[in-house]
Amino acid sequence: MDVLSVLRMETRAARARIRDLLAVVGLSDRARTKIYHLSTGMRQKMNFVRGFLTEPEILFLDEPTLGLDVQTARTLRDFVLNWLREHPDRTILLTTHAMYEADELCARVAIIDRGRILACDAPSNLKRDLKHEAVVCLRIGGLEDVRPIVAAVPSVSRFSQTPYDDYVEADVILASDSVLTGLLAAVEAGGGTLLSLEKRAPTLEDVFLDVVGHGFEEPNAGGAS
């Protein structure tokens, strides 16, 4: 019994479907290549093809764009969105650490930490719940770590930082706009120089930090960390 028989697919239709999906992921020239001859990225694409081959009613996608280049990842996300529009009766369960990907693809998002669901709603509703708070992005020079300074400022709800060569980029969620003055004064008093400040709309990453209390790289952190 061959694979197509197991999948209950008519051979001609299945081969046409395979050709179409291989074209989507840019593997048309690899149709006859053994799987063990494919690179890790190519295997990731092949798993995507295999998942959509039978037009399943329920499909699990586990980090489908992990390790793929930007253009290919965008192509796969576009394919998923179009597929869902064409098959409104089908369901995709996506697991991802990329909040922008969840925001783009998902009708409902569940935020899970240590096996517990902490929030579950439409992305727009999750972000709307943060709009009463102030979300700011600071670029601060002269310091390698601004955590001690930010942690000492009252009414900082959540905080994460990314160090670069010449500055630290800090994403801070404040209880209100009025807290910003005290935060900037604390940065200056701590020897930092404010290079830029941007207030922006909340993202799902902000929601994650607010709900969980730490970033993906800080599993044991809590509060302003």
Sequence and secondary structure as in RCSB ss.txt:
>XXXX:A:sequence
MDVLSVLRMETRAARARIRDLLAVVGLSDRARTKIYHLSTGMRQKMNFVRGFLTEPEILFLDEPTLGLDVQTART
LRDFVLNWLREHPDRTILLTTHAMYEADELCARVAIIDRGRILACDAPSNLKRDLKHEAVVCLRIGGLEDVRPIV
AAVPSVSRFSQTPYDDYVEADVILASDSVLTGLLAAVEAGGGTLLSLEKRAPTLEDVFLDVVGHGFEEPNAGGAS
>XXXX:A:secstr
  HHHHTT  HHHHHHHHHHHHHHTT GGGTT  GGGS HHHHHHHHHHHHHTT  SEEEEESTTTT  HHHHHH
HHHHHHHHHHH TT EEEEE S HHHHHHH SSEEEEETTEEEEEE HHHHHHTTTTSEEEEEEEES S  HHHH
HTSTTEEEEEEEE SS EEEEEEESSTTHHHHHHHHHHHTT EEEEEEE    HHHHHHHHHSS TT TT  SB 
